[in-house]
Amino acid sequence: MGSLLVVIAVTALVVVWVRGTRRNRARWLERLDLPGIWEREGEWGRIELVGSLDRGKFRIADGQDVPDRAGQWMLEGHTLILTGEDQQRLEYDLRLFQEGKIGLDGPGLERRIYQKVPGNVVPLRGRGG
């Protein structure tokens, strides 16, 4: 009987932990708000992410001498994974500096900062938020 109670307690703790982890990830993804157009700070460059909060399609325009790149993107933890149309997979460390401002570090996008281009929809918040 005692071992059954231990199993039930451990199961309950795991369920609570998993729910908390999912809730925290959902909040993190909402705060990142990756889908949209991101422009490079200080220099010309643009990343367009389309899709859900953690995956979709991308297009990178990084200069006049460099051809645009496109493909699929997804977020795993703090890593932004871009898989190009040529099936080349590139991983970038993603950092959130503040809402609407991210940093990417990885192949071809070393230590770059991007700001989100505001859309034409203004979120309305209540007095408490």
N, C-alpha and C positions, 0 to 999 in steps of 0.2 A: 504494500500500500504506500509506503514511504517513497519508493522509487517512482511510482506513478505520479505522485505529487511533484517530485523533482522534474520529471519529464514535462508535466503540464506547465510548471513555472518557467522552465527553459524555453518551451515553445511560445509561451506568452511574451517573454522577453524578446525573442527573435522577431515575433510579429510586430511588436511595438517598435523595435529598431528598424525593421524594413520599412514600415509606414513613415517613420521620421525621416529616413534617408530619401525616400521618394518625394516627400513633401519639400525637403530642403533642395533637392535637385530641381523640382518644378519652380520653386522660388528663384533659384539661380538662373534658370533658363529664361524666366520672365524678366528678370533684371538685366540679363545680357541683351535680350531682344535683338538677336542676330539678323533675322530677315530684314532686308532693306538695302539701302545704298550707303556705303562707307567710303569717305574720301580721305586720302592720305594727308596728314598734317604736315605743312611746310613745303611739300612738293606735289607735283601732279601724280595722281594715282587713284584708282577707284576699284572697289570690290563690291559686287552686287550679289547678295545672297537671297534666294527665293526659296520658299518652302515652309516647313514647320519650324518650331523653335530649336530643334536639334538636328535637322537634316534637310536636304533639298538640292537645288542646283546653284551653281556659282558661275560668275564671269568676272575675270580680272583684267582690267585695262591698266597697264603699268608704265606707259610711256609711248612716245611716238615711234621709237625705234624697235619696240618690243611688240610682237603680235599678241593680241588678246588670247587669254586662256579660258576655257570653259570646261564644265564637268559637273560632278556630284560632290557635295560637301556633307560632312556629319561631324558631330561633336561627341567626343569620348572623354569624359572628365574635363580637364583643362586643355585638351588637345583638339585642335581643329584639323580634320583630315580632309584633304582635297584630292579627289581622284579625277584626273583629267580625261578628256575624250580619248586620249591615247592609252588609257588605263594606268598611267603613271600615278603612283600614290605618294603624296607629300604630306608631312605632318608638321604642324606649327603649334608652338606654345602660345596659348591665348591668355591674356591678362585683362581684367576689367579694371580700369583706372577710376572711372566714375560712370554713371549712366550716360550712354551715348559716346563713350570714349574707350577704345580697346587698344591693346598692343599685340602685335604678332611677331614671332621670332622663329625663323626657320629658313629652309632653302629658298633663296630668291626674295624673301621678305624679311631680311634681317633687321631686327629692332625697329620695326615700323609702328607708328601710331596712327590710328584711323578714328575719325569722328563720323558719327551717323548723320546723314543728311535728313533734316527734319521733314516729315511728310506733311501733307496738307490737312491732316486730322489732328486736332488738339484734344488730348484726353482731359475730360472733366473730372475733377476730384472733389469729394465732399470736404467739409470743413475739417474733418479729422485727419485727412490724408494729404 
